[in-house]
């Protein structure tokens, strides 16, 4: 079987906050070295991997570095990894939204992409006009598009608004129409980013069914990015795990998903002894934060509904004279820095255990929705703030088919989940 897509030594570099190299002298030097002397770009030799959780020293960041793998024709590949791992960048390179800094991508056949809400749409044009425009871009004749128009409109459920400018559409309507166009115009390669999370549960189920039909029934190639591990396992045969812009592993999708769920075991505890960005009187200082599951495995990736433990170690650095009560708070913020949960030992009216010097908080069911979360830690006594550490912890939640229906709750529908039934 021939390869539909080949990634050969693909890398992508950005300079933070700047377009091009940022200075005229650097631009001229790059032009002289690459165009005149035919040498390697001198600015490719610097830079750091893209670890979003830590502040680096370099202005240059490799969002992807040394990507090599092949996708066979008719394969359905799930690309997974933490936020910032390079998943969306990889799909944008394949879709030619941007060009790689180094390497070559070979793709055989037409590519239809659904990368972000509104991608490929002109907001002033109607839904009907955008369908014809997208088909023309893919090289289809007007007659071919007209034959498929009814199927596209029916699948999208936007018939009433077909002759309304797309700028009037909701994000859900835009995604529905965009996916319907991408799936029905018979591309050899279908590229779908996690924008399906914007759609409602009924549409997600229908979209995944359509991708199964495209791959299994029509033998077309699908690349799928999602944080919904249940959907990835259900739809894909092959998995690609990205970490900090590099391939950690590829192979059977079930094995790759399992590796993703446990990949953070070695980095799921943080020592704060060297942290200077803290404030408080220092009577009690937080020493370490660690996350674990019910089996004691140290990890920072959890499934919705999973039992979770937060263990906080602390030191007593000053005499406890006058200390009557003490407590530790955990503030959990989403990616937009909005507080979504607050845990505190103060609620149970127990002072900290000064002999054990640790606090364990058990969460029977993790009911935050899929996404990435940051942690603030606050320790106080009746004498005031003892220690305050902001954005010092990080963990991720994945859905993994919590309701056992094959349908998840889009992260656009809120940061928390209620465990419910339809009766």
N, C-alpha and C positions, 0 to 999 in steps of 0.2 A: 504494500500500500504506500502510495507516495505521500510526502509531507505537504500539508496545506500551508503551514507557517513555519519559518525557521528564524530564530533569534540567534545571531552570531556576534558574540562579544559586545552586546549592547550596553552602553553606559549613557547616563544623562547627568550633566552637571549644571548647577545654577549658582550664580553669585547673589547672596542674600541682599535684597533691597535695591538691587540695581539692574538696569538693562545693559546688555552687552558686558564689557569688562568694567564699565563704570567711569573710565577715564580715557581721554583722547590718546595719551601716551601708551596705555595698555592696548587700545584698539590698533594703533599704528604698529606696535611691536608684534601683535598677533598677526596682522596682515603681512608684515615683512617676513616673519618666520614661516608662516604657512603658505602664502601665495607666491612669494618671491624666492625664498630659499628652499621651499618644499620640505620643510621640517615639521616635526610634530608640534602641535599647539603647546606653548610653554605653560599655559594656565591649566592644562589637564593634569599636571604633575602635583598639584596641590589640592587640598580639600579634605573634608571629613565625610564619613558615612552619615546618613540622615537619621540620627537618633533624636527625635523631637523632644524627648524627656530631659535632655541635658543641654546646657549651653556650651557651645564649642568655642574654639579659639580661632578657627578659620572663617573667612568670608565666603569660601567656596564649599558647596555641599553636593555630594553625589547622591541624587535621589535614586539612581540605579547604577550598579557597578558590576560589569562582567557577566551579563545575563546570557546564558547559552542553553537553549532547549528547542525541541521540535514538537510540533502538534500534527498528528496524523489526520488525514482527511476523514471526516465523519466523527472525530473524537469530540467529546464534551469535556472541557477542562475548567476546573474550578480554581481560581487564583485567590488565595487567602493569606492573611497576615494582619498584624496590628495596623492601626491608623498610622500613616506615615511610612509604611513599609515599601511603597512604590507601586502598589497595584494599579491605581488610576493612571499614573504616569506611563506604565507599561502599555496600557490599552490606548492611551493617547498617541503614543509612538506608533503603534500598529495601525491606528486610524489616521495617521498622518496629520494630526492636529498640531504636533510639534515634531522636530527632527531629533534623532539621537546625536549626542556629542561624539560618540565613537560607535563603530559597529555597523552591521547591515541586517535589515529585516527583509525576508523574502516571503511574500504572500501570494498564493495562487488563487485567483478568482476575485469576484467583487466582495467588498466588505461593507456591511451595514452596521453602524454603531449607535448605541444609546448610552451616552457617557454621563451627561448631566441634564437636568431639567431644561428643556428649551434648546438643546443642542441641535443645530441644523434647521431650526425654524426661523422664519422672518416674522417678527411680531406684528407687522402691519398687514401681512397677507392673511387670508382666510385659511381655515383648515384644509379646504379643498385645494386651494392654490399651493399650499405647502406640500400636499401629497404629490401633486404633479411636479413640483420643483425637485423634491427629493428623488423621485423616480428618474427624472431627467439627469440628475447628477450621477445616478448609478448607471446611466447609459441605456435606459429603457425608453421605448417609443411611447408616444401619447396613447396609442391604441392598446398597448400592453398594460399601461397604468389604468386605463378606463376599464379594462376587463377585471382588474383586481380591486377596483374602487369600492364596490359593494361589500366585499369581504373585509377590507380595511375599516370601513365605517362601522360595520356591524360589530367587529371585534372591539373597536375602541369605545363604542357606546356613546359617541359624540355626534350622532346624526343631527340632532336639533341645533347644534352649534357649528355645523360644517361650513356655513357661509359667514361665520363671524370671525373677525380678526383674532389671531392666536393670542395677542396681548390681553384679550379679555378672558382667556381660559384660566382656570385654577391650575396649580402645579400638578394635581392628580390627573386632570383632563389632558394636560400637555404630555405627561408621561404615557398615558393610555394611547394617545394618538401616535406619539413617537414610536412606541414599541410596536403598534399595529403596522406602521409603515415599514419599520426595519424588518419585521418578521415575514411580511407578505410580499415584499418585492424580490423574493427569491435570491438573496445573496448567497454566495458560496461560503462566506464566513460571517457569522453573527457575533457581535461583540456587545456585551451587556454589563454595564457597571451597576453598582448597588442602588441605582435610582428607582428600582422597582419597590424599594421600601417606602417610597412616597405614595404609592397606590394603595387602595384599600385591600382588605383580605381577599375578597372575591376576585379582584383583578389579579392579585399575585398568584393565586391558584391557577387562574386561566392562563397567565403568562408563562408559568413554569410548564403547564401542559403543552402549550404551543412550542416552547423550546424543545421539549421531548419529541414532539412530532417532527420538528425541523431536523433534529439530529438523527433520530432512529428511523423515521419513515422516509425522509428525503435525503439522508446521508450527508447533511451539511455540517460544517464545523462550527462549534459554539465555544466562546470564551466567556466565562461567567465570574463576576466578582460579587461577593456577598458576605455579610457577617452572619447570615442565617445558616448555621452549619447543617440544620436539617434539610434545607433546600439544596445545599451543595452536595450532600450525600445522596439525596434522592435523584438529582439531575445529572451529576457528573460521574465520569468513569475515572478520570485522571485528576490529580491534585498537584498544584504548585504552591509551595509555601515560601513566601518572601519574608525576609527579616532585614531591616535597615538597608533596603535597596539591593540586597543580594539574595540569591536562591539558597534557601536552607536545605530544601529537599524536594524531590518530585517522585511521583509514583501513584499507587492505588489510592483513590480518594479517601477511603475509610482510614487507612493508615496515616495519611497526611493530616486529616482532620484531628485524629487522636494526638498526633505529635504537636499540632498547633495548640491544643487544649492544655498541654503540659509543658510547652516550650519555655515558659517563664519561671519554671521552678527554681532556677539558680539565681534569679534576679528579683525575687519576690520578697526580699527583706532589705530594709534600708537602715544603715547605721548613721545616726545623727551627731556623733561625737565631734566631727569636723565641720559641722554646719554652723557658720557664723551669722547667718541671716535669721536670727531669732531674737525675741525680746521677752522680758519678764524679770522677776527678782531672783530667779535661779535657785530658789530653795529646793525645788524638785525639777529635774531636767529629764526630758524624754530622751531615751537612748536608742531605741530601735523599734521599728514597725515591721510586722510580719503577717502575711495572709496565708491561710491554709484551708484545706477542705476537711470533710468529716473523717477522712482516713489519716489525717495528719500530713498529707502531702503539701509542701510549700509551693504555692502557685499564685499568680495574679490574674488568671483568666478563669472566669466562673460561668456556669450555665444559669439561665433563669430558673429559679426554684431550688437551686443547690444550697446545701448547708455550708455556711462560711464562718470562719473564725478570724478575728483580728486580735493579734497579740502585741501588746505595747510594753516594752521594758523601760524602766526609768531608774535614775540614780537620785539619791538624796545628797545634795552638795552643801547644805547649810543646816545648822541646828533647827529642830522642829519646835522650838520654844514658841508658844502662842498659837500653834497650828491646831485648830479644833476639827476642821473638815478639809478634805481635799478631793479632787475629782479630775477626770480627763474627759474631754469632748473630742469626738471625731466628726468633722464636717465634710460632707461629700458633695462635690460640685461636678456638673456636667462640662462638656467641652466649651460651652459658652459662658463658663464661670458662674452659672446659676446654681444656687444651693438646692439640692434635690433630696438630701437626707441628713439627719443629725442624730448621732448616738452619744449618750453621755452616762457615765457611771453615777452622776448626781441624781438622776431620776430614781435610783434605787437606794438613795440616802446611805450609801456605804462609803467610808473613807478608803483611800488606797491602802493596799497591804504593804506596809513598810518593810516587812521581813522578806516576802517573796520578791518585791520590787518589780511586779509585773501585773498587768491588767489584761484579762481575756474577755472579749465581747463575742458572744455567739449570735449569729443571725440564722434562725432556723430555715428560712427560705429567702434567697436573694431575689427580690422582686423589683429590682431596677431593670429597665428595658435595655436591650442591646446597645452598646456604645462604650465610650471610654470615659473614665471618671478620675478626678484628682482629689487628693485627701489633704485636709488641713487638720493639725493636731493642736489642742489647747489644754494646758494643765493649769489649774488654779487651786488656791487655798482660800481660807477666810481672810488671809492677809493680802490677797490680790493675785494678779496674773503671775504665775510662776514660770511658764514656758509657753511660747507660741511659735509654731512652725507652719508656714503656709505653702501649699502646693508641693509637699514633700513626698507624697505617695501617689501611686497610679495603679489602677487595675482596669480590666476590661470585662464586660459581660456579653455573652453571646446567647442567642435564643435557643437554638437546638431543639425546636419542635416541642416546646413546653406543654402545649395542649394536646399533643399526640394527634393532630389533625393535618399536619403538613403545611399549616399556615401560621405565619408569625404576626406579631403586632408591629407595624412600621415604627421606626424610631421617631418619625415626625409626629406621632400621636402621643407623645409625652415620654417622660423619663421613668415613669413607674408603671407597674402592671398589677391589675387586680386579678386574683385567681377566681374565675367565675365559670358558671355552666349555663347552658341554654336548656330550660326545662319546659 
